[in-house]
Amino acid sequence: MMQLRVEPAVTNQRSELMRRIRQKNTKPEVDVRRLLHSSGYRYRLHMKHLPGTPDIAFPGRKKAIFVHGCFWHGHENCKLATVPKTRSEFWIEKIAANRDRDTRKVDSLRKLGWESIVVWQCELKSPLKLLSRLRHAIGKKKSQKPESEVSDLD
């Protein structure tokens, strides 16, 4: 039986591409931040002292948002979460380990009294629907005083 062999050049190119994928400030994460900020929400980024270093955090509300790529975190029933045909076993194990780690992060935060919200990359295709879900999960944004109540310091 003939066995297919992946050429080293192709493997090296793929490795280089995978190395370029960032952990912080990914496009989906930046898009979620932009959506929240334009809606008046203010937040903290990558709070290292919290378990799992959430992508976005609302310390006063004790809410944390994790923005997950559908492929990397194994989003169920999502067409973006396909398993590569090359080295499938490796990828299945890798994605399963990512999902286990995600579960541990959420559990650790819950023990500290924090609520976790997961935003999937594919949800950004419908920003209004995502914003509605986030508003419901986060709560009302802090209201600003009307201009008539703001004192003039001149």
TORROZA-332364 format. One record per atom (N, C-alpha, C): residue number from 1; residue in one letter; atom name; x, y, z. Coordinates in steps of 0.05 Angstrom, whole numbers, always signed. Layout:
BEGIN
[NUM A CA [X Y Z]]
...
***
This chain:
BEGIN
[1 M N [+17 -24 +0]]
[1 M CA [+0 +0 +0]]
[1 M C [+18 +25 +0]]
[2 M N [+11 +44 -17]]
[2 M CA [+27 +68 -19]]
[2 M C [+19 +88 +3]]
[3 Q N [+39 +99 +16]]
[3 Q CA [+34 +118 +38]]
[3 Q C [+40 +146 +28]]
[4 L N [+22 +165 +34]]
[4 L CA [+26 +193 +27]]
[4 L C [+46 +205 +46]]
[5 R N [+63 +221 +35]]
[5 R CA [+84 +234 +52]]
[5 R C [+82 +264 +48]]
[6 V N [+82 +279 +70]]
[6 V CA [+81 +308 +69]]
[6 V C [+110 +317 +65]]
[7 E N [+114 +334 +45]]
[7 E CA [+141 +344 +40]]
[7 E C [+150 +362 +63]]
[8 P N [+175 +361 +70]]
[8 P CA [+185 +378 +92]]
[8 P C [+181 +408 +87]]
[9 A N [+183 +417 +62]]
[9 A CA [+178 +445 +56]]
[9 A C [+150 +454 +63]]
[10 V N [+131 +437 +57]]
[10 V CA [+103 +443 +64]]
[10 V C [+99 +443 +94]]
[11 T N [+111 +424 +108]]
[11 T CA [+109 +422 +137]]
[11 T C [+122 +447 +149]]
[12 N N [+145 +456 +139]]
[12 N CA [+158 +479 +150]]
[12 N C [+142 +504 +145]]
[13 Q N [+129 +506 +122]]
[13 Q CA [+112 +530 +116]]
[13 Q C [+89 +530 +135]]
[14 R N [+76 +507 +140]]
[14 R CA [+53 +506 +158]]
[14 R C [+62 +513 +186]]
[15 S N [+85 +503 +195]]
[15 S CA [+95 +509 +221]]
[15 S C [+99 +539 +224]]
[16 E N [+110 +552 +204]]
[16 E CA [+115 +581 +205]]
[16 E C [+89 +596 +206]]
[17 L N [+69 +587 +191]]
[17 L CA [+42 +600 +192]]
[17 L C [+30 +597 +220]]
[18 M N [+32 +574 +232]]
[18 M CA [+20 +569 +258]]
[18 M C [+34 +585 +280]]
[19 R N [+60 +589 +276]]
[19 R CA [+76 +605 +296]]
[19 R C [+67 +634 +296]]
[20 R N [+57 +644 +274]]
[20 R CA [+49 +672 +272]]
[20 R C [+22 +678 +285]]
[21 I N [+7 +658 +292]]
[21 I CA [-19 +662 +304]]
[21 I C [-14 +671 +333]]
[22 R N [-26 +694 +339]]
[22 R CA [-22 +707 +365]]
[22 R C [-41 +696 +386]]
[23 Q N [-34 +700 +411]]
[23 Q CA [-51 +692 +433]]
[23 Q C [-68 +716 +443]]
[24 K N [-56 +740 +441]]
[24 K CA [-70 +764 +450]]
[24 K C [-75 +782 +426]]
[25 N N [-95 +799 +428]]
[25 N CA [-101 +819 +408]]
[25 N C [-106 +807 +381]]
[26 T N [-120 +785 +380]]
[26 T CA [-127 +773 +355]]
[26 T C [-149 +790 +342]]
[27 K N [-154 +786 +316]]
[27 K CA [-174 +802 +303]]
[27 K C [-202 +798 +316]]
[28 P N [-210 +773 +322]]
[28 P CA [-236 +771 +335]]
[28 P C [-237 +785 +362]]
[29 E N [-216 +784 +377]]
[29 E CA [-215 +797 +403]]
[29 E C [-217 +827 +400]]
[30 V N [-202 +838 +381]]
[30 V CA [-203 +867 +376]]
[30 V C [-231 +876 +366]]
[31 D N [-243 +859 +350]]
[31 D CA [-270 +865 +340]]
[31 D C [-290 +866 +363]]
[32 V N [-288 +847 +382]]
[32 V CA [-307 +847 +405]]
[32 V C [-302 +872 +422]]
[33 R N [-276 +879 +426]]
[33 R CA [-270 +902 +442]]
[33 R C [-281 +928 +429]]
[34 R N [-278 +930 +403]]
[34 R CA [-288 +953 +388]]
[34 R C [-318 +955 +391]]
[35 L N [-332 +932 +389]]
[35 L CA [-361 +931 +391]]
[35 L C [-370 +941 +419]]
[36 L N [-357 +931 +439]]
[36 L CA [-364 +938 +467]]
[36 L C [-358 +968 +472]]
[37 H N [-334 +977 +463]]
[37 H CA [-326 +1005 +469]]
[37 H C [-345 +1024 +454]]
[38 S N [-352 +1018 +430]]
[38 S CA [-370 +1036 +415]]
[38 S C [-398 +1037 +427]]
[39 S N [-404 +1017 +443]]
[39 S CA [-430 +1016 +457]]
[39 S C [-429 +1028 +485]]
[40 G N [-406 +1039 +492]]
[40 G CA [-404 +1053 +517]]
[40 G C [-392 +1037 +540]]
[41 Y N [-385 +1012 +536]]
[41 Y CA [-374 +996 +557]]
[41 Y C [-344 +1002 +560]]
[42 R N [-335 +1002 +585]]
[42 R CA [-307 +1005 +591]]
[42 R C [-298 +980 +606]]
[43 Y N [-274 +971 +601]]
[43 Y CA [-264 +945 +611]]
[43 Y C [-234 +945 +614]]
[44 R N [-224 +924 +625]]
[44 R CA [-195 +919 +628]]
[44 R C [-187 +896 +610]]
[45 L N [-163 +897 +601]]
[45 L CA [-153 +876 +583]]
[45 L C [-133 +857 +597]]
[46 H N [-135 +832 +591]]
[46 H CA [-115 +812 +599]]
[46 H C [-106 +815 +628]]
[47 M N [-124 +813 +646]]
[47 M CA [-118 +815 +675]]
[47 M C [-103 +790 +684]]
[48 K N [-77 +793 +686]]
[48 K CA [-59 +770 +692]]
[48 K C [-64 +757 +719]]
[49 H N [-74 +773 +738]]
[49 H CA [-79 +761 +765]]
[49 H C [-103 +743 +766]]
[50 L N [-120 +743 +745]]
[50 L CA [-143 +726 +745]]
[50 L C [-137 +700 +731]]
[51 P N [-149 +678 +739]]
[51 P CA [-144 +652 +726]]
[51 P C [-151 +653 +696]]
[52 G N [-133 +644 +680]]
[52 G CA [-138 +643 +651]]
[52 G C [-133 +669 +637]]
[53 T N [-126 +690 +651]]
[53 T CA [-122 +717 +639]]
[53 T C [-143 +723 +618]]
[54 P N [-167 +730 +627]]
[54 P CA [-189 +735 +608]]
[54 P C [-182 +757 +587]]
[55 D N [-192 +754 +563]]
[55 D CA [-187 +774 +542]]
[55 D C [-198 +801 +550]]
[56 I N [-222 +801 +562]]
[56 I CA [-235 +826 +570]]
[56 I C [-247 +821 +597]]
[57 A N [-244 +841 +615]]
[57 A CA [-255 +837 +642]]
[57 A C [-269 +863 +651]]
[58 F N [-290 +859 +667]]
[58 F CA [-305 +881 +680]]
[58 F C [-303 +876 +710]]
[59 P N [-281 +886 +722]]
[59 P CA [-276 +880 +750]]
[59 P C [-299 +888 +769]]
[60 G N [-311 +911 +765]]
[60 G CA [-333 +919 +782]]
[60 G C [-357 +901 +781]]
[61 R N [-361 +888 +758]]
[61 R CA [-384 +871 +754]]
[61 R C [-377 +841 +759]]
[62 K N [-350 +836 +761]]
[62 K CA [-340 +809 +763]]
[62 K C [-349 +792 +739]]
[63 K N [-345 +803 +715]]
[63 K CA [-351 +788 +690]]
[63 K C [-326 +787 +673]]
[64 A N [-322 +765 +661]]
[64 A CA [-298 +761 +644]]
[64 A C [-307 +750 +617]]
[65 I N [-294 +759 +596]]
[65 I CA [-301 +750 +569]]
[65 I C [-276 +737 +558]]
[66 F N [-280 +713 +547]]
[66 F CA [-260 +698 +532]]
[66 F C [-269 +698 +503]]
[67 V N [-252 +707 +485]]
[67 V CA [-259 +707 +456]]
[67 V C [-244 +683 +445]]
[68 H N [-259 +663 +435]]
[68 H CA [-248 +638 +426]]
[68 H C [-249 +636 +395]]
[69 G N [-227 +627 +383]]
[69 G CA [-227 +620 +355]]
[69 G C [-241 +593 +353]]
[70 C N [-259 +591 +334]]
[70 C CA [-275 +566 +331]]
[70 C C [-257 +542 +326]]
[71 F N [-236 +545 +310]]
[71 F CA [-218 +523 +304]]
[71 F C [-203 +515 +329]]
[72 W N [-189 +534 +341]]
[72 W CA [-171 +528 +364]]
[72 W C [-185 +518 +388]]
[73 H N [-210 +525 +392]]
[73 H CA [-224 +517 +416]]
[73 H C [-246 +497 +411]]
[74 G N [-248 +486 +387]]
[74 G CA [-266 +465 +380]]
[74 G C [-295 +471 +383]]
[75 H N [-304 +493 +371]]
[75 H CA [-332 +501 +372]]
[75 H C [-350 +480 +359]]
[76 E N [-367 +468 +376]]
[76 E CA [-384 +446 +365]]
[76 E C [-404 +456 +345]]
[77 N N [-408 +440 +324]]
[77 N CA [-428 +446 +303]]
[77 N C [-422 +472 +288]]
[78 C N [-396 +479 +285]]
[78 C CA [-388 +503 +271]]
[78 C C [-371 +495 +247]]
[79 K N [-377 +507 +225]]
[79 K CA [-362 +499 +201]]
[79 K C [-333 +510 +201]]
[80 L N [-327 +528 +219]]
[80 L CA [-299 +538 +222]]
[80 L C [-282 +520 +239]]
[81 A N [-294 +500 +252]]
[81 A CA [-280 +483 +270]]
[81 A C [-275 +455 +258]]
[82 T N [-264 +455 +234]]
[82 T CA [-258 +430 +221]]
[82 T C [-230 +419 +230]]
[83 V N [-228 +393 +230]]
[83 V CA [-202 +381 +238]]
[83 V C [-186 +377 +212]]
[84 P N [-161 +386 +212]]
[84 P CA [-144 +383 +188]]
[84 P C [-141 +353 +181]]
[85 K N [-139 +347 +156]]
[85 K CA [-135 +320 +147]]
[85 K C [-107 +309 +152]]
[86 T N [-88 +327 +153]]
[86 T CA [-61 +320 +159]]
[86 T C [-57 +319 +190]]
[87 R N [-46 +298 +200]]
[87 R CA [-41 +295 +229]]
[87 R C [-66 +299 +246]]
[88 S N [-88 +287 +237]]
[88 S CA [-114 +290 +251]]
[88 S C [-112 +283 +280]]
[89 E N [-99 +262 +287]]
[89 E CA [-97 +253 +315]]
[89 E C [-85 +276 +332]]
[90 F N [-63 +287 +322]]
[90 F CA [-50 +309 +337]]
[90 F C [-70 +332 +342]]
[91 W N [-84 +340 +321]]
[91 W CA [-103 +363 +324]]
[91 W C [-126 +357 +342]]
[92 I N [-136 +332 +341]]
[92 I CA [-159 +325 +358]]
[92 I C [-150 +327 +387]]
[93 E N [-126 +316 +393]]
[93 E CA [-115 +318 +421]]
[93 E C [-110 +346 +429]]
[94 K N [-99 +362 +411]]
[94 K CA [-92 +390 +417]]
[94 K C [-117 +406 +424]]
[95 I N [-137 +403 +407]]
[95 I CA [-162 +418 +411]]
[95 I C [-177 +408 +436]]
[96 A N [-176 +382 +442]]
[96 A CA [-188 +372 +466]]
[96 A C [-174 +383 +491]]
[97 A N [-147 +386 +489]]
[97 A CA [-132 +397 +512]]
[97 A C [-140 +427 +515]]
[98 N N [-143 +441 +494]]
[98 N CA [-152 +469 +495]]
[98 N C [-179 +471 +509]]
[99 R N [-197 +454 +501]]
[99 R CA [-224 +455 +513]]
[99 R C [-223 +448 +543]]
[100 D N [-207 +429 +551]]
[100 D CA [-203 +422 +579]]
[100 D C [-192 +446 +595]]
[101 R N [-172 +459 +583]]
[101 R CA [-161 +483 +596]]
[101 R C [-181 +505 +599]]
[102 D N [-198 +509 +578]]
[102 D CA [-219 +529 +579]]
[102 D C [-238 +523 +602]]
[103 T N [-246 +498 +605]]
[103 T CA [-264 +491 +627]]
[103 T C [-252 +496 +654]]
[104 R N [-226 +490 +657]]
[104 R CA [-213 +496 +683]]
[104 R C [-212 +526 +688]]
[105 K N [-207 +542 +668]]
[105 K CA [-206 +571 +672]]
[105 K C [-233 +581 +682]]
[106 V N [-255 +573 +669]]
[106 V CA [-282 +582 +677]]
[106 V C [-288 +573 +705]]
[107 D N [-281 +548 +712]]
[107 D CA [-286 +538 +739]]
[107 D C [-271 +554 +760]]
[108 S N [-246 +560 +754]]
[108 S CA [-229 +575 +773]]
[108 S C [-241 +603 +777]]
[109 L N [-250 +616 +756]]
[109 L CA [-262 +642 +758]]
[109 L C [-288 +641 +774]]
[110 R N [-304 +620 +769]]
[110 R CA [-330 +617 +784]]
[110 R C [-325 +615 +814]]
[111 K N [-304 +600 +821]]
[111 K CA [-297 +597 +850]]
[111 K C [-290 +624 +862]]
[112 L N [-280 +643 +846]]
[112 L CA [-274 +670 +856]]
[112 L C [-297 +689 +855]]
[113 G N [-320 +678 +846]]
[113 G CA [-344 +695 +844]]
[113 G C [-348 +710 +818]]
[114 W N [-332 +702 +798]]
[114 W CA [-334 +715 +771]]
[114 W C [-351 +698 +753]]
[115 E N [-365 +712 +735]]
[115 E CA [-381 +699 +714]]
[115 E C [-364 +701 +688]]
[116 S N [-363 +679 +673]]
[116 S CA [-349 +679 +648]]
[116 S C [-368 +678 +624]]
[117 I N [-360 +693 +604]]
[117 I CA [-376 +694 +579]]
[117 I C [-357 +686 +557]]
[118 V N [-365 +667 +540]]
[118 V CA [-349 +659 +518]]
[118 V C [-361 +670 +492]]
[119 V N [-345 +683 +477]]
[119 V CA [-353 +694 +451]]
[119 V C [-337 +678 +430]]
[120 W N [-352 +666 +412]]
[120 W CA [-340 +650 +390]]
[120 W C [-335 +668 +366]]
[121 Q N [-314 +662 +352]]
[121 Q CA [-306 +677 +328]]
[121 Q C [-329 +679 +308]]
[122 C N [-344 +658 +304]]
[122 C CA [-365 +658 +284]]
[122 C C [-388 +677 +292]]
[123 E N [-391 +684 +318]]
[123 E CA [-412 +702 +326]]
[123 E C [-408 +730 +316]]
[124 L N [-384 +736 +308]]
[124 L CA [-378 +763 +298]]
[124 L C [-390 +768 +270]]
[125 K N [-400 +747 +258]]
[125 K CA [-414 +751 +232]]
[125 K C [-440 +766 +236]]
[126 S N [-452 +765 +260]]
[126 S CA [-476 +780 +267]]
[126 S C [-471 +798 +291]]
[127 P N [-457 +821 +286]]
[127 P CA [-449 +838 +309]]
[127 P C [-472 +848 +326]]
[128 L N [-495 +854 +314]]
[128 L CA [-518 +864 +330]]
[128 L C [-529 +843 +348]]
[129 K N [-530 +819 +338]]
[129 K CA [-540 +796 +354]]
[129 K C [-520 +791 +377]]
[130 L N [-494 +792 +371]]
[130 L CA [-474 +788 +391]]
[130 L C [-475 +810 +412]]
[131 L N [-478 +835 +404]]
[131 L CA [-479 +857 +423]]
[131 L C [-503 +854 +441]]
[132 S N [-526 +845 +430]]
[132 S CA [-550 +841 +447]]
[132 S C [-544 +820 +468]]
[133 R N [-531 +798 +460]]
[133 R CA [-525 +777 +479]]
[133 R C [-505 +787 +501]]
[134 L N [-485 +803 +492]]
[134 L CA [-466 +813 +512]]
[134 L C [-479 +833 +531]]
[135 R N [-496 +850 +520]]
[135 R CA [-510 +869 +538]]
[135 R C [-526 +855 +559]]
[136 H N [-540 +834 +551]]
[136 H CA [-556 +818 +570]]
[136 H C [-538 +805 +591]]
[137 A N [-515 +794 +582]]
[137 A CA [-497 +780 +600]]
[137 A C [-481 +799 +619]]
[138 I N [-473 +822 +608]]
[138 I CA [-456 +840 +623]]
[138 I C [-474 +858 +641]]
[139 G N [-496 +867 +631]]
[139 G CA [-513 +885 +645]]
[139 G C [-511 +913 +633]]
[140 K N [-527 +931 +644]]
[140 K CA [-528 +958 +633]]
[140 K C [-501 +971 +637]]
[141 K N [-494 +988 +617]]
[141 K CA [-469 +1003 +620]]
[141 K C [-473 +1025 +641]]
[142 K N [-452 +1033 +652]]
[142 K CA [-453 +1054 +673]]
[142 K C [-463 +1080 +659]]
[143 S N [-484 +1091 +671]]
[143 S CA [-496 +1115 +658]]
[143 S C [-479 +1139 +665]]
[144 Q N [-477 +1157 +647]]
[144 Q CA [-463 +1182 +651]]
[144 Q C [-483 +1203 +661]]
[145 K N [-473 +1222 +676]]
[145 K CA [-491 +1243 +686]]
[145 K C [-499 +1261 +662]]
[146 P N [-524 +1270 +662]]
[146 P CA [-533 +1288 +641]]
[146 P C [-516 +1314 +643]]
[147 E N [-513 +1328 +621]]
[147 E CA [-496 +1352 +620]]
[147 E C [-505 +1373 +640]]
[148 S N [-531 +1374 +646]]
[148 S CA [-542 +1394 +665]]
[148 S C [-531 +1389 +693]]
[149 E N [-523 +1364 +700]]
[149 E CA [-514 +1358 +727]]
[149 E C [-484 +1361 +730]]
[150 V N [-469 +1363 +707]]
[150 V CA [-440 +1365 +708]]
[150 V C [-433 +1394 +716]]
[151 S N [-417 +1397 +736]]
[151 S CA [-410 +1424 +746]]
[151 S C [-389 +1436 +728]]
[152 D N [-391 +1462 +725]]
[152 D CA [-372 +1477 +709]]
[152 D C [-349 +1486 +727]]
[153 L N [-325 +1478 +720]]
[153 L CA [-302 +1483 +737]]
[153 L C [-287 +1509 +729]]
[154 D N [-299 +1525 +712]]
[154 D CA [-285 +1550 +703]]
[154 D C [-283 +1570 +725]]
***
